[in-house]
Amino acid sequence: MKSFNEQVYDVVARIPAGRVATFGQIARMIGRPRMARFVGYASNNKASWHLPWHRVVFKDGSLCGAGFFDQQLKALKSEGVKFTADKKVIMDKYQWDPERDGVPMDIRDFPLVF
């Protein structure tokens, strides 16, 4: 059985460009609905930095902490995500719904290009 972090990484790796998922949504998707905070902790592991963490936001569409805010905002805008006047993702339009949007291939299946 995969570890909690590995399960989180599997979900984050499948969030398509132009869509966002919440920490709580990811926790629910792996069957751990009360562990949204720990989804955030999983992002602090250097082994997961190649994943599209910029696509993970808070449930109200707020972006992550100050150290990552500008980078996350720029990355999401480059994927076509639109924001409210107070720089929150318009969740009813951009929140990932795997049933509606499909589940893309794991980005880890593709080689990294720099």
Backbone atoms as SQL, in Angstrom:
CREATE TABLE atoms (id INTEGER PRIMARY KEY, chain TEXT, resi INTEGER, resn TEXT, atom TEXT, x REAL, y REAL, z REAL);
INSERT INTO atoms VALUES
  (1, 'A', 1, 'MET', 'N', 0.839, -1.185, 0.000),
  (2, 'A', 1, 'MET', 'CA', 0.000, 0.000, 0.000),
  (3, 'A', 1, 'MET', 'C', 0.885, 1.249, 0.000),
  (4, 'A', 2, 'LYS', 'N', 0.458, 2.242, -0.752),
  (5, 'A', 2, 'LYS', 'CA', 1.224, 3.479, -0.844),
  (6, 'A', 2, 'LYS', 'C', 1.065, 4.302, 0.429),
  (7, 'A', 3, 'SER', 'N', 2.087, 5.087, 0.727),
  (8, 'A', 3, 'SER', 'CA', 2.028, 5.980, 1.879),
  (9, 'A', 3, 'SER', 'C', 1.046, 7.116, 1.603),
  (10, 'A', 4, 'PHE', 'N', 0.688, 7.839, 2.657),
  (11, 'A', 4, 'PHE', 'CA', -0.201, 8.989, 2.510),
  (12, 'A', 4, 'PHE', 'C', 0.372, 9.961, 1.481),
  (13, 'A', 5, 'ASN', 'N', 1.651, 10.326, 1.635),
  (14, 'A', 5, 'ASN', 'CA', 2.269, 11.279, 0.710),
  (15, 'A', 5, 'ASN', 'C', 2.242, 10.763, -0.721),
  (16, 'A', 6, 'GLU', 'N', 2.530, 9.503, -0.932),
  (17, 'A', 6, 'GLU', 'CA', 2.514, 8.946, -2.288),
  (18, 'A', 6, 'GLU', 'C', 1.118, 9.031, -2.899),
  (19, 'A', 7, 'GLN', 'N', 0.089, 8.793, -2.090),
  (20, 'A', 7, 'GLN', 'CA', -1.279, 8.905, -2.584),
  (21, 'A', 7, 'GLN', 'C', -1.596, 10.357, -2.973),
  (22, 'A', 8, 'VAL', 'N', -1.142, 11.296, -2.154),
  (23, 'A', 8, 'VAL', 'CA', -1.332, 12.723, -2.462),
  (24, 'A', 8, 'VAL', 'C', -0.635, 13.055, -3.777),
  (25, 'A', 9, 'TYR', 'N', 0.600, 12.614, -3.927),
  (26, 'A', 9, 'TYR', 'CA', 1.366, 12.915, -5.140),
  (27, 'A', 9, 'TYR', 'C', 0.679, 12.356, -6.376),
  (28, 'A', 10, 'ASP', 'N', 0.078, 11.175, -6.251),
  (29, 'A', 10, 'ASP', 'CA', -0.634, 10.581, -7.386),
  (30, 'A', 10, 'ASP', 'C', -1.779, 11.480, -7.853),
  (31, 'A', 11, 'VAL', 'N', -2.481, 12.103, -6.912),
  (32, 'A', 11, 'VAL', 'CA', -3.589, 12.990, -7.272),
  (33, 'A', 11, 'VAL', 'C', -3.057, 14.300, -7.845),
  (34, 'A', 12, 'VAL', 'N', -2.101, 14.915, -7.161),
  (35, 'A', 12, 'VAL', 'CA', -1.563, 16.202, -7.617),
  (36, 'A', 12, 'VAL', 'C', -0.995, 16.069, -9.027),
  (37, 'A', 13, 'ALA', 'N', -0.358, 14.959, -9.321),
  (38, 'A', 13, 'ALA', 'CA', 0.240, 14.737, -10.637),
  (39, 'A', 13, 'ALA', 'C', -0.799, 14.687, -11.748),
  (40, 'A', 14, 'ARG', 'N', -2.050, 14.489, -11.402),
  (41, 'A', 14, 'ARG', 'CA', -3.104, 14.358, -12.409),
  (42, 'A', 14, 'ARG', 'C', -3.983, 15.607, -12.567),
  (43, 'A', 15, 'ILE', 'N', -3.721, 16.642, -11.801),
  (44, 'A', 15, 'ILE', 'CA', -4.522, 17.863, -11.941),
  (45, 'A', 15, 'ILE', 'C', -4.155, 18.501, -13.278),
  (46, 'A', 16, 'PRO', 'N', -5.120, 18.648, -14.167),
  (47, 'A', 16, 'PRO', 'CA', -4.798, 19.176, -15.496),
  (48, 'A', 16, 'PRO', 'C', -4.487, 20.681, -15.475),
  (49, 'A', 17, 'ALA', 'N', -3.722, 21.089, -16.445),
  (50, 'A', 17, 'ALA', 'CA', -3.426, 22.514, -16.613),
  (51, 'A', 17, 'ALA', 'C', -4.733, 23.277, -16.772),
  (52, 'A', 18, 'GLY', 'N', -4.803, 24.449, -16.148),
  (53, 'A', 18, 'GLY', 'CA', -6.003, 25.262, -16.238),
  (54, 'A', 18, 'GLY', 'C', -7.069, 24.902, -15.227),
  (55, 'A', 19, 'ARG', 'N', -6.772, 23.975, -14.343),
  (56, 'A', 19, 'ARG', 'CA', -7.695, 23.556, -13.291),
  (57, 'A', 19, 'ARG', 'C', -6.961, 23.621, -11.954),
  (58, 'A', 20, 'VAL', 'N', -7.734, 23.735, -10.872),
  (59, 'A', 20, 'VAL', 'CA', -7.161, 23.704, -9.531),
  (60, 'A', 20, 'VAL', 'C', -7.920, 22.697, -8.687),
  (61, 'A', 21, 'ALA', 'N', -7.261, 22.228, -7.651),
  (62, 'A', 21, 'ALA', 'CA', -7.888, 21.360, -6.660),
  (63, 'A', 21, 'ALA', 'C', -7.579, 21.947, -5.292),
  (64, 'A', 22, 'THR', 'N', -8.423, 21.666, -4.328),
  (65, 'A', 22, 'THR', 'CA', -8.184, 22.158, -2.982),
  (66, 'A', 22, 'THR', 'C', -7.488, 21.084, -2.150),
  (67, 'A', 23, 'PHE', 'N', -6.882, 21.533, -1.065),
  (68, 'A', 23, 'PHE', 'CA', -6.235, 20.593, -0.157),
  (69, 'A', 23, 'PHE', 'C', -7.259, 19.578, 0.358),
  (70, 'A', 24, 'GLY', 'N', -8.444, 20.070, 0.728),
  (71, 'A', 24, 'GLY', 'CA', -9.493, 19.181, 1.222),
  (72, 'A', 24, 'GLY', 'C', -10.012, 18.229, 0.162),
  (73, 'A', 25, 'GLN', 'N', -10.127, 18.695, -1.060),
  (74, 'A', 25, 'GLN', 'CA', -10.576, 17.860, -2.167),
  (75, 'A', 25, 'GLN', 'C', -9.604, 16.691, -2.359),
  (76, 'A', 26, 'ILE', 'N', -8.321, 16.987, -2.331),
  (77, 'A', 26, 'ILE', 'CA', -7.315, 15.937, -2.491),
  (78, 'A', 26, 'ILE', 'C', -7.403, 14.942, -1.342),
  (79, 'A', 27, 'ALA', 'N', -7.559, 15.448, -0.130),
  (80, 'A', 27, 'ALA', 'CA', -7.691, 14.560, 1.034),
  (81, 'A', 27, 'ALA', 'C', -8.902, 13.638, 0.876),
  (82, 'A', 28, 'ARG', 'N', -10.025, 14.193, 0.421),
  (83, 'A', 28, 'ARG', 'CA', -11.227, 13.366, 0.208),
  (84, 'A', 28, 'ARG', 'C', -10.996, 12.329, -0.891),
  (85, 'A', 29, 'MET', 'N', -10.297, 12.726, -1.942),
  (86, 'A', 29, 'MET', 'CA', -10.073, 11.815, -3.074),
  (87, 'A', 29, 'MET', 'C', -9.259, 10.590, -2.676),
  (88, 'A', 30, 'ILE', 'N', -8.418, 10.730, -1.661),
  (89, 'A', 30, 'ILE', 'CA', -7.625, 9.569, -1.238),
  (90, 'A', 30, 'ILE', 'C', -8.232, 8.888, -0.012),
  (91, 'A', 31, 'GLY', 'N', -9.458, 9.291, 0.333),
  (92, 'A', 31, 'GLY', 'CA', -10.166, 8.632, 1.428),
  (93, 'A', 31, 'GLY', 'C', -9.762, 9.105, 2.809),
  (94, 'A', 32, 'ARG', 'N', -9.153, 10.285, 2.915),
  (95, 'A', 32, 'ARG', 'CA', -8.728, 10.841, 4.203),
  (96, 'A', 32, 'ARG', 'C', -9.291, 12.249, 4.362),
  (97, 'A', 33, 'PRO', 'N', -10.622, 12.391, 4.452),
  (98, 'A', 33, 'PRO', 'CA', -11.266, 13.697, 4.367),
  (99, 'A', 33, 'PRO', 'C', -10.886, 14.703, 5.453),
  (100, 'A', 34, 'ARG', 'N', -10.371, 14.268, 6.545),
  (101, 'A', 34, 'ARG', 'CA', -10.035, 15.203, 7.626),
  (102, 'A', 34, 'ARG', 'C', -8.544, 15.547, 7.664),
  (103, 'A', 35, 'MET', 'N', -7.848, 15.275, 6.582),
  (104, 'A', 35, 'MET', 'CA', -6.396, 15.467, 6.582),
  (105, 'A', 35, 'MET', 'C', -5.913, 16.478, 5.543),
  (106, 'A', 36, 'ALA', 'N', -6.731, 17.496, 5.284),
  (107, 'A', 36, 'ALA', 'CA', -6.356, 18.519, 4.299),
  (108, 'A', 36, 'ALA', 'C', -5.037, 19.198, 4.670),
  (109, 'A', 37, 'ARG', 'N', -4.850, 19.481, 5.937),
  (110, 'A', 37, 'ARG', 'CA', -3.615, 20.137, 6.384),
  (111, 'A', 37, 'ARG', 'C', -2.390, 19.289, 6.039),
  (112, 'A', 38, 'PHE', 'N', -2.540, 17.978, 6.139),
  (113, 'A', 38, 'PHE', 'CA', -1.419, 17.088, 5.861),
  (114, 'A', 38, 'PHE', 'C', -1.123, 16.995, 4.362),
  (115, 'A', 39, 'VAL', 'N', -2.127, 17.262, 3.539),
  (116, 'A', 39, 'VAL', 'CA', -1.880, 17.376, 2.102),
  (117, 'A', 39, 'VAL', 'C', -0.911, 18.530, 1.873),
  (118, 'A', 40, 'GLY', 'N', -1.130, 19.618, 2.575),
  (119, 'A', 40, 'GLY', 'CA', -0.213, 20.760, 2.488),
  (120, 'A', 40, 'GLY', 'C', 1.181, 20.407, 2.965),
  (121, 'A', 41, 'TYR', 'N', 1.266, 19.653, 4.037),
  (122, 'A', 41, 'TYR', 'CA', 2.584, 19.236, 4.533),
  (123, 'A', 41, 'TYR', 'C', 3.316, 18.389, 3.498),
  (124, 'A', 42, 'ALA', 'N', 2.568, 17.581, 2.744),
  (125, 'A', 42, 'ALA', 'CA', 3.192, 16.724, 1.731),
  (126, 'A', 42, 'ALA', 'C', 3.900, 17.549, 0.663),
  (127, 'A', 43, 'SER', 'N', 3.442, 18.793, 0.459),
  (128, 'A', 43, 'SER', 'CA', 4.065, 19.632, -0.561),
  (129, 'A', 43, 'SER', 'C', 5.450, 20.121, -0.143),
  (130, 'A', 44, 'ASN', 'N', 5.781, 19.997, 1.121),
  (131, 'A', 44, 'ASN', 'CA', 7.073, 20.460, 1.611),
  (132, 'A', 44, 'ASN', 'C', 8.199, 19.451, 1.404),
  (133, 'A', 45, 'ASN', 'N', 7.888, 18.326, 0.815),
  (134, 'A', 45, 'ASN', 'CA', 8.878, 17.283, 0.582),
  (135, 'A', 45, 'ASN', 'C', 9.587, 17.551, -0.747),
  (136, 'A', 46, 'LYS', 'N', 10.897, 17.681, -0.713),
  (137, 'A', 46, 'LYS', 'CA', 11.653, 17.977, -1.942),
  (138, 'A', 46, 'LYS', 'C', 11.399, 16.952, -3.041),
  (139, 'A', 47, 'ALA', 'N', 11.070, 15.737, -2.670),
  (140, 'A', 47, 'ALA', 'CA', 10.825, 14.688, -3.660),
  (141, 'A', 47, 'ALA', 'C', 9.581, 14.985, -4.505),
  (142, 'A', 48, 'SER', 'N', 8.743, 15.926, -4.060),
  (143, 'A', 48, 'SER', 'CA', 7.505, 16.212, -4.796),
  (144, 'A', 48, 'SER', 'C', 7.527, 17.557, -5.503),
  (145, 'A', 49, 'TRP', 'N', 8.608, 18.254, -5.500),
  (146, 'A', 49, 'TRP', 'CA', 8.649, 19.601, -6.061),
  (147, 'A', 49, 'TRP', 'C', 8.451, 19.636, -7.572),
  (148, 'A', 50, 'HIS', 'N', 8.609, 18.519, -8.257),
  (149, 'A', 50, 'HIS', 'CA', 8.396, 18.481, -9.699),
  (150, 'A', 50, 'HIS', 'C', 6.905, 18.408, -10.053),
  (151, 'A', 51, 'LEU', 'N', 6.057, 18.254, -9.043),
  (152, 'A', 51, 'LEU', 'CA', 4.617, 18.158, -9.272),
  (153, 'A', 51, 'LEU', 'C', 3.994, 19.549, -9.394),
  (154, 'A', 52, 'PRO', 'N', 2.827, 19.643, -10.004),
  (155, 'A', 52, 'PRO', 'CA', 2.195, 20.958, -10.206),
  (156, 'A', 52, 'PRO', 'C', 1.482, 21.477, -8.955),
  (157, 'A', 53, 'TRP', 'N', 2.234, 21.726, -7.910),
  (158, 'A', 53, 'TRP', 'CA', 1.655, 22.211, -6.650),
  (159, 'A', 53, 'TRP', 'C', 0.982, 23.568, -6.822),
  (160, 'A', 54, 'HIS', 'N', 1.345, 24.306, -7.857),
  (161, 'A', 54, 'HIS', 'CA', 0.699, 25.606, -8.065),
  (162, 'A', 54, 'HIS', 'C', -0.789, 25.450, -8.346),
  (163, 'A', 55, 'ARG', 'N', -1.227, 24.251, -8.692),
  (164, 'A', 55, 'ARG', 'CA', -2.644, 23.992, -8.974),
  (165, 'A', 55, 'ARG', 'C', -3.439, 23.613, -7.729),
  (166, 'A', 56, 'VAL', 'N', -2.808, 23.653, -6.565),
  (167, 'A', 56, 'VAL', 'CA', -3.490, 23.320, -5.310),
  (168, 'A', 56, 'VAL', 'C', -3.705, 24.612, -4.524),
  (169, 'A', 57, 'VAL', 'N', -4.963, 24.868, -4.169),
  (170, 'A', 57, 'VAL', 'CA', -5.343, 26.117, -3.505),
  (171, 'A', 57, 'VAL', 'C', -6.233, 25.811, -2.304),
  (172, 'A', 58, 'PHE', 'N', -6.543, 26.857, -1.541),
  (173, 'A', 58, 'PHE', 'CA', -7.470, 26.712, -0.427),
  (174, 'A', 58, 'PHE', 'C', -8.907, 26.656, -0.952),
  (175, 'A', 59, 'LYS', 'N', -9.830, 26.193, -0.115),
  (176, 'A', 59, 'LYS', 'CA', -11.205, 25.955, -0.580),
  (177, 'A', 59, 'LYS', 'C', -11.920, 27.206, -1.069),
  (178, 'A', 60, 'ASP', 'N', -11.502, 28.380, -0.600),
  (179, 'A', 60, 'ASP', 'CA', -12.140, 29.614, -1.068),
  (180, 'A', 60, 'ASP', 'C', -11.449, 30.195, -2.300),
  (181, 'A', 61, 'GLY', 'N', -10.465, 29.472, -2.819),
  (182, 'A', 61, 'GLY', 'CA', -9.743, 29.934, -4.002),
  (183, 'A', 61, 'GLY', 'C', -8.508, 30.743, -3.690),
  (184, 'A', 62, 'SER', 'N', -8.235, 30.933, -2.408),
  (185, 'A', 62, 'SER', 'CA', -7.034, 31.672, -2.005),
  (186, 'A', 62, 'SER', 'C', -5.786, 30.893, -2.384),
  (187, 'A', 63, 'LEU', 'N', -4.755, 31.636, -2.700),
  (188, 'A', 63, 'LEU', 'CA', -3.477, 31.026, -3.026),
  (189, 'A', 63, 'LEU', 'C', -2.682, 30.783, -1.756),
  (190, 'A', 64, 'CYS', 'N', -1.607, 30.027, -1.890),
  (191, 'A', 64, 'CYS', 'CA', -0.799, 29.636, -0.736),
  (192, 'A', 64, 'CYS', 'C', 0.007, 30.812, -0.189),
  (193, 'A', 65, 'GLY', 'N', 0.793, 30.528, 0.806),
  (194, 'A', 65, 'GLY', 'CA', 1.530, 31.534, 1.552),
  (195, 'A', 65, 'GLY', 'C', 2.361, 32.510, 0.740),
  (196, 'A', 66, 'ALA', 'N', 2.787, 33.563, 1.421),
  (197, 'A', 66, 'ALA', 'CA', 3.480, 34.688, 0.798),
  (198, 'A', 66, 'ALA', 'C', 4.713, 34.276, 0.002),
  (199, 'A', 67, 'GLY', 'N', 5.445, 33.293, 0.463),
  (200, 'A', 67, 'GLY', 'CA', 6.657, 32.890, -0.228),
  (201, 'A', 67, 'GLY', 'C', 6.418, 32.263, -1.591),
  (202, 'A', 68, 'PHE', 'N', 5.219, 31.797, -1.842),
  (203, 'A', 68, 'PHE', 'CA', 4.884, 31.088, -3.076),
  (204, 'A', 68, 'PHE', 'C', 3.789, 31.819, -3.854),
  (205, 'A', 69, 'PHE', 'N', 3.202, 32.845, -3.254),
  (206, 'A', 69, 'PHE', 'CA', 2.021, 33.512, -3.819),
  (207, 'A', 69, 'PHE', 'C', 2.245, 34.026, -5.240),
  (208, 'A', 70, 'ASP', 'N', 3.266, 34.848, -5.432),
  (209, 'A', 70, 'ASP', 'CA', 3.487, 35.455, -6.754),
  (210, 'A', 70, 'ASP', 'C', 3.787, 34.406, -7.819),
  (211, 'A', 71, 'GLN', 'N', 4.573, 33.409, -7.444),
  (212, 'A', 71, 'GLN', 'CA', 4.924, 32.329, -8.371),
  (213, 'A', 71, 'GLN', 'C', 3.668, 31.527, -8.745),
  (214, 'A', 72, 'GLN', 'N', 2.833, 31.240, -7.749),
  (215, 'A', 72, 'GLN', 'CA', 1.613, 30.479, -7.994),
  (216, 'A', 72, 'GLN', 'C', 0.647, 31.286, -8.861),
  (217, 'A', 73, 'LEU', 'N', 0.477, 32.554, -8.556),
  (218, 'A', 73, 'LEU', 'CA', -0.400, 33.426, -9.333),
  (219, 'A', 73, 'LEU', 'C', 0.033, 33.479, -10.792),
  (220, 'A', 74, 'LYS', 'N', 1.306, 33.674, -11.026),
  (221, 'A', 74, 'LYS', 'CA', 1.840, 33.757, -12.390),
  (222, 'A', 74, 'LYS', 'C', 1.645, 32.441, -13.141),
  (223, 'A', 75, 'ALA', 'N', 1.931, 31.316, -12.470),
  (224, 'A', 75, 'ALA', 'CA', 1.795, 30.006, -13.116),
  (225, 'A', 75, 'ALA', 'C', 0.343, 29.715, -13.489),
  (226, 'A', 76, 'LEU', 'N', -0.580, 30.004, -12.581),
  (227, 'A', 76, 'LEU', 'CA', -1.991, 29.750, -12.877),
  (228, 'A', 76, 'LEU', 'C', -2.505, 30.668, -13.983),
  (229, 'A', 77, 'LYS', 'N', -2.108, 31.937, -13.958),
  (230, 'A', 77, 'LYS', 'CA', -2.520, 32.854, -15.022),
  (231, 'A', 77, 'LYS', 'C', -1.999, 32.377, -16.376),
  (232, 'A', 78, 'SER', 'N', -0.774, 31.831, -16.401),
  (233, 'A', 78, 'SER', 'CA', -0.212, 31.351, -17.662),
  (234, 'A', 78, 'SER', 'C', -0.986, 30.156, -18.212),
  (235, 'A', 79, 'GLU', 'N', -1.733, 29.460, -17.339),
  (236, 'A', 79, 'GLU', 'CA', -2.563, 28.332, -17.763),
  (237, 'A', 79, 'GLU', 'C', -4.003, 28.762, -18.076),
  (238, 'A', 80, 'GLY', 'N', -4.264, 30.072, -17.975),
  (239, 'A', 80, 'GLY', 'CA', -5.582, 30.583, -18.323),
  (240, 'A', 80, 'GLY', 'C', -6.563, 30.685, -17.175),
  (241, 'A', 81, 'VAL', 'N', -6.122, 30.424, -15.952),
  (242, 'A', 81, 'VAL', 'CA', -7.005, 30.518, -14.791),
  (243, 'A', 81, 'VAL', 'C', -7.282, 31.994, -14.503),
  (244, 'A', 82, 'LYS', 'N', -8.540, 32.319, -14.255),
  (245, 'A', 82, 'LYS', 'CA', -8.964, 33.694, -13.962),
  (246, 'A', 82, 'LYS', 'C', -9.214, 33.851, -12.462),
  (247, 'A', 83, 'PHE', 'N', -9.082, 35.094, -12.012),
  (248, 'A', 83, 'PHE', 'CA', -9.170, 35.402, -10.588),
  (249, 'A', 83, 'PHE', 'C', -10.190, 36.492, -10.314),
  (250, 'A', 84, 'THR', 'N', -10.655, 36.539, -9.066),
  (251, 'A', 84, 'THR', 'CA', -11.512, 37.623, -8.607),
  (252, 'A', 84, 'THR', 'C', -10.630, 38.851, -8.372),
  (253, 'A', 85, 'ALA', 'N', -11.260, 39.973, -8.045),
  (254, 'A', 85, 'ALA', 'CA', -10.515, 41.209, -7.794),
  (255, 'A', 85, 'ALA', 'C', -9.543, 41.068, -6.621),
  (256, 'A', 86, 'ASP', 'N', -9.876, 40.202, -5.655),
  (257, 'A', 86, 'ASP', 'CA', -8.984, 40.014, -4.515),
  (258, 'A', 86, 'ASP', 'C', -8.035, 38.816, -4.703),
  (259, 'A', 87, 'LYS', 'N', -7.788, 38.457, -5.950),
  (260, 'A', 87, 'LYS', 'CA', -6.809, 37.435, -6.349),
  (261, 'A', 87, 'LYS', 'C', -7.104, 36.039, -5.789),
  (262, 'A', 88, 'LYS', 'N', -8.377, 35.659, -5.879),
  (263, 'A', 88, 'LYS', 'CA', -8.783, 34.293, -5.542),
  (264, 'A', 88, 'LYS', 'C', -9.245, 33.627, -6.835),
  (265, 'A', 89, 'VAL', 'N', -8.947, 32.359, -6.969),
  (266, 'A', 89, 'VAL', 'CA', -9.380, 31.600, -8.144),
  (267, 'A', 89, 'VAL', 'C', -10.907, 31.564, -8.165),
  (268, 'A', 90, 'ILE', 'N', -11.490, 31.702, -9.334),
  (269, 'A', 90, 'ILE', 'CA', -12.942, 31.574, -9.504),
  (270, 'A', 90, 'ILE', 'C', -13.236, 30.068, -9.473),
  (271, 'A', 91, 'MET', 'N', -13.550, 29.582, -8.288),
  (272, 'A', 91, 'MET', 'CA', -13.615, 28.138, -8.055),
  (273, 'A', 91, 'MET', 'C', -14.720, 27.443, -8.844),
  (274, 'A', 92, 'ASP', 'N', -15.879, 28.081, -9.007),
  (275, 'A', 92, 'ASP', 'CA', -16.959, 27.397, -9.723),
  (276, 'A', 92, 'ASP', 'C', -16.637, 27.202, -11.200),
  (277, 'A', 93, 'LYS', 'N', -15.631, 27.887, -11.689),
  (278, 'A', 93, 'LYS', 'CA', -15.240, 27.740, -13.084),
  (279, 'A', 93, 'LYS', 'C', -13.978, 26.881, -13.258),
  (280, 'A', 94, 'TYR', 'N', -13.044, 26.952, -12.310),
  (281, 'A', 94, 'TYR', 'CA', -11.732, 26.333, -12.511),
  (282, 'A', 94, 'TYR', 'C', -11.413, 25.157, -11.591),
  (283, 'A', 95, 'GLN', 'N', -12.310, 24.835, -10.646),
  (284, 'A', 95, 'GLN', 'CA', -12.014, 23.694, -9.778),
  (285, 'A', 95, 'GLN', 'C', -12.118, 22.403, -10.572),
  (286, 'A', 96, 'TRP', 'N', -11.118, 21.577, -10.424),
  (287, 'A', 96, 'TRP', 'CA', -11.038, 20.310, -11.137),
  (288, 'A', 96, 'TRP', 'C', -12.135, 19.361, -10.681),
  (289, 'A', 97, 'ASP', 'N', -12.830, 18.800, -11.639),
  (290, 'A', 97, 'ASP', 'CA', -13.823, 17.758, -11.409),
  (291, 'A', 97, 'ASP', 'C', -13.395, 16.583, -12.282),
  (292, 'A', 98, 'PRO', 'N', -12.777, 15.559, -11.681),
  (293, 'A', 98, 'PRO', 'CA', -12.268, 14.441, -12.486),
  (294, 'A', 98, 'PRO', 'C', -13.317, 13.782, -13.375),
  (295, 'A', 99, 'GLU', 'N', -14.567, 13.747, -12.927),
  (296, 'A', 99, 'GLU', 'CA', -15.609, 13.135, -13.750),
  (297, 'A', 99, 'GLU', 'C', -15.925, 13.997, -14.975),
  (298, 'A', 100, 'ARG', 'N', -15.930, 15.306, -14.800),
  (299, 'A', 100, 'ARG', 'CA', -16.223, 16.219, -15.906),
  (300, 'A', 100, 'ARG', 'C', -15.001, 16.403, -16.803),
  (301, 'A', 101, 'ASP', 'N', -13.850, 16.603, -16.180),
  (302, 'A', 101, 'ASP', 'CA', -12.635, 16.963, -16.909),
  (303, 'A', 101, 'ASP', 'C', -11.790, 15.764, -17.319),
  (304, 'A', 102, 'GLY', 'N', -12.134, 14.594, -16.832),
  (305, 'A', 102, 'GLY', 'CA', -11.308, 13.429, -17.090),
  (306, 'A', 102, 'GLY', 'C', -10.096, 13.414, -16.172),
  (307, 'A', 103, 'VAL', 'N', -9.410, 12.327, -16.162),
  (308, 'A', 103, 'VAL', 'CA', -8.215, 12.192, -15.342),
  (309, 'A', 103, 'VAL', 'C', -7.050, 11.991, -16.289),
  (310, 'A', 104, 'PRO', 'N', -6.235, 13.034, -16.466),
  (311, 'A', 104, 'PRO', 'CA', -5.124, 12.923, -17.413),
  (312, 'A', 104, 'PRO', 'C', -4.052, 11.960, -16.937),
  (313, 'A', 105, 'MET', 'N', -3.134, 11.682, -17.825),
  (314, 'A', 105, 'MET', 'CA', -1.995, 10.852, -17.450),
  (315, 'A', 105, 'MET', 'C', -1.204, 11.541, -16.356),
  (316, 'A', 106, 'ASP', 'N', -0.536, 10.766, -15.580),
  (317, 'A', 106, 'ASP', 'CA', 0.335, 11.270, -14.525),
  (318, 'A', 106, 'ASP', 'C', 1.486, 12.036, -15.173),
  (319, 'A', 107, 'ILE', 'N', 1.716, 13.292, -14.786),
  (320, 'A', 107, 'ILE', 'CA', 2.782, 14.069, -15.407),
  (321, 'A', 107, 'ILE', 'C', 4.146, 13.459, -15.171),
  (322, 'A', 108, 'ARG', 'N', 4.243, 12.585, -14.181),
  (323, 'A', 108, 'ARG', 'CA', 5.531, 11.942, -13.930),
  (324, 'A', 108, 'ARG', 'C', 5.889, 10.951, -15.031),
  (325, 'A', 109, 'ASP', 'N', 4.930, 10.660, -15.913),
  (326, 'A', 109, 'ASP', 'CA', 5.209, 9.790, -17.042),
  (327, 'A', 109, 'ASP', 'C', 5.962, 10.506, -18.161),
  (328, 'A', 110, 'PHE', 'N', 6.055, 11.816, -18.073),
  (329, 'A', 110, 'PHE', 'CA', 6.715, 12.608, -19.082),
  (330, 'A', 110, 'PHE', 'C', 8.097, 13.046, -18.596),
  (331, 'A', 111, 'PRO', 'N', 9.077, 13.118, -19.478),
  (332, 'A', 111, 'PRO', 'CA', 10.400, 13.569, -19.049),
  (333, 'A', 111, 'PRO', 'C', 10.388, 15.057, -18.695),
  (334, 'A', 112, 'LEU', 'N', 11.202, 15.428, -17.739),
  (335, 'A', 112, 'LEU', 'CA', 11.314, 16.831, -17.360),
  (336, 'A', 112, 'LEU', 'C', 12.094, 17.576, -18.435),
  (337, 'A', 113, 'VAL', 'N', 11.620, 18.746, -18.790),
  (338, 'A', 113, 'VAL', 'CA', 12.295, 19.566, -19.787),
  (339, 'A', 113, 'VAL', 'C', 12.572, 20.914, -19.134),
  (340, 'A', 114, 'PHE', 'N', 13.819, 21.335, -19.189),
  (341, 'A', 114, 'PHE', 'CA', 14.199, 22.616, -18.597),
  (342, 'A', 114, 'PHE', 'C', 14.682, 23.568, -19.650);
